[in-house]
Every structure is written in C-alpha cells, then in structure tokens.
Amino acid sequence: MKLLKLFIMVLFLIGCKQHYYEGYVHDAIDKKPISGMQVLDLVNDTKTVTDHRGYFKLLKNNHISSTLIFQKKPDYQDTISSIQIQNGEQQKELFKGEKIFILKNKVRDSILRKN
C-alpha cells in the first residue's frame, strides 16, 4: 500500500512539472548578448529581464500559445509568437533555449524604408 502511494505521488509530481520559455537574446548585427532586455508574455501577463548573457526564463502556460515582446528602450523592440507554423501544417514551438537575434530599431527602420 505504501509503495502504491509513493508511486502515485511520483506520477503526480512528474505531471505537475512546470514549463518555461527560455533563450538567449543577441543583437542581430554584432551577435553580442543583450542584457537588461524586458521579455513580456502578453497572454499570461508575466515578464522577466535578460541577464548579462542575454538569458531569460519565463514561466509559460502549457495549454496556450503566446506572444512574447522583447524590449529595451530606446534601442530594441520586437514581438515574436511562441509557435511558428511552416507549410501551413507543421508547427514548431519556439523559445526552448535557442539564440534569438533582434535588430536595433534604427537598423530595422532603415531596412523597411529601403523596401
């Protein structure tokens, strides 16, 4: 009986594992990490700030995809969806520890003006 209770408790703890959005934010031009950048989850109304390595970790809701806003005023601001759909069918979840490259606002604006 004790073994059954222990087994049920272990299953419960495994099932309650929390998941996070996480990654490293870098400048798209010089490839350096961006520290002090706010990362906001629009759906769950949570936020965090990147450390000196550009690393962030943000608790996510497992049942809802979200949109993250990356901003460090006045230089950076970008919005990225947590799910990317490819070829209309295949979907990929983002922010699982990979590097994220963001352009400075003035660079992005100059590119947009040229097009």
Phi, psi and omega in degrees: 000317179296322179295321178295317178297318179297317179298315179296320180294319178296316177299320179297315180294321178294319180292338182265011181302131179274146180246154185227154161272134177208156179174185180238125182261126181231155173290135184290337182269303185267357176064014179275148177296149179251110178269155177075015178275131176283138174238117184244134175263111184294323184285314185268357179055048176237160179207162176208179180229140179290149178270192184295341177267000184082008185279140173223155176216125187224125179300136181239157174274122185292343187258356186226131171283159185222178174236128179255138175253130177250123179211139172217097186287144002265003191275323189232142167197127179209154179235128183227131177286147182282350178233133179247128180257128182245135178058024177075352184230310186283129178240148183230131177274133182261176176066051176244042176099000182278170176278141178241126182253128184234134177279146171295150182306316184292326177291313179301316181296322179292325176294317180295324179294325180291329181270000000 
